Amino acid sequence: VQLQASGGGLVQPGGYLTLSCAASGHIISLNHMGWYRQAPGKQRELAATITRDGITDYSDSVKGRFTISRDNAKNTVYLRMNILKPEDTAVYYCNADQFLDLFWGRGTLVTVSS
């Protein structure tokens, strides 16, 4: 399974972006799909996850500002990011699991700066 993330870019503080991550390849049934992020000099951390049935989980740092969603028919997960802050600057990675396998995309850079 391959994951292709897109939608990153430069945005001003207070702005918004929507990230997309499309899965392709030998897909049978993707369970959890999620977004993680890694800021410069920091470890990768969870942003949000969503199960196949739509149950979501968010880190405290993004709760109330970010919304994760998915389209199972398209094997795609989205991350709508509102009220972006400079501290949201990071490379955002999507992942997905299928049975006992975990797959990662290459990441898309989000820069929040004026």
WOCOR-V700305 format. One record per residue. RES is the residue in three letters. SS is DSSP state (A for helix, B for strand, O for the rest). D_CENTER is the distance of its C-alpha to the mean C-alpha in Angstrom with 1 decimal. Layout:
RES:SS:D_CENTER
RES:SS:D_CENTER
This chain:
VAL:O:16.6
GLN:B:14.7
LEU:B:11.1
GLN:B:10.9
ALA:B:8.1
SER:B:9.7
GLY:O:10.2
GLY:O:10.4
GLY:B:13.8
LEU:B:16.3
VAL:B:16.6
GLN:O:19.3
PRO:O:19.0
GLY:O:18.8
GLY:O:17.1
TYR:O:13.9
LEU:B:11.3
THR:B:9.2
LEU:B:6.6
SER:B:7.3
CYS:B:7.3
ALA:B:10.8
ALA:B:12.5
SER:B:16.2
GLY:O:19.2
HIS:O:20.9
ILE:O:18.9
ILE:O:20.9
SER:O:18.6
LEU:O:15.0
ASN:O:14.8
HIS:O:11.7
MET:B:8.3
GLY:B:5.4
TRP:B:2.8
TYR:B:5.8
ARG:B:7.7
GLN:B:11.3
ALA:O:13.7
PRO:O:17.1
GLY:O:19.4
LYS:O:17.1
GLN:O:15.7
ARG:O:12.1
GLU:B:11.0
LEU:B:8.9
ALA:B:6.9
ALA:B:6.7
THR:B:7.8
ILE:B:10.0
THR:O:13.1
ARG:O:14.9
ASP:O:17.1
GLY:O:14.6
ILE:O:14.9
THR:B:12.2
ASP:B:11.9
TYR:B:10.8
SER:O:12.0
ASP:O:15.1
SER:O:14.0
VAL:O:11.6
LYS:O:13.4
GLY:O:15.2
ARG:O:13.3
PHE:B:9.8
THR:B:9.6
ILE:B:7.4
SER:B:9.5
ARG:B:10.5
ASP:B:13.6
ASN:O:15.3
ALA:O:17.9
LYS:O:15.7
ASN:O:13.5
THR:B:10.5
VAL:B:7.3
TYR:B:6.5
LEU:B:5.3
ARG:B:8.8
MET:B:9.6
ASN:O:13.4
ILE:O:16.1
LEU:O:14.3
LYS:O:16.3
PRO:A:17.3
GLU:A:15.9
ASP:A:12.3
THR:O:13.1
ALA:B:11.3
VAL:B:9.8
TYR:B:6.0
TYR:B:5.8
CYS:B:4.7
ASN:B:7.7
ALA:B:10.2
ASP:B:13.7
GLN:B:16.9
PHE:O:20.0
LEU:O:20.3
ASP:B:18.1
LEU:B:14.6
PHE:B:12.9
TRP:B:10.6
GLY:O:9.7
ARG:O:11.3
GLY:O:8.9
THR:B:9.2
LEU:B:11.2
VAL:B:11.0
THR:B:14.6
VAL:B:16.0
SER:O:19.7
SER:O:22.9
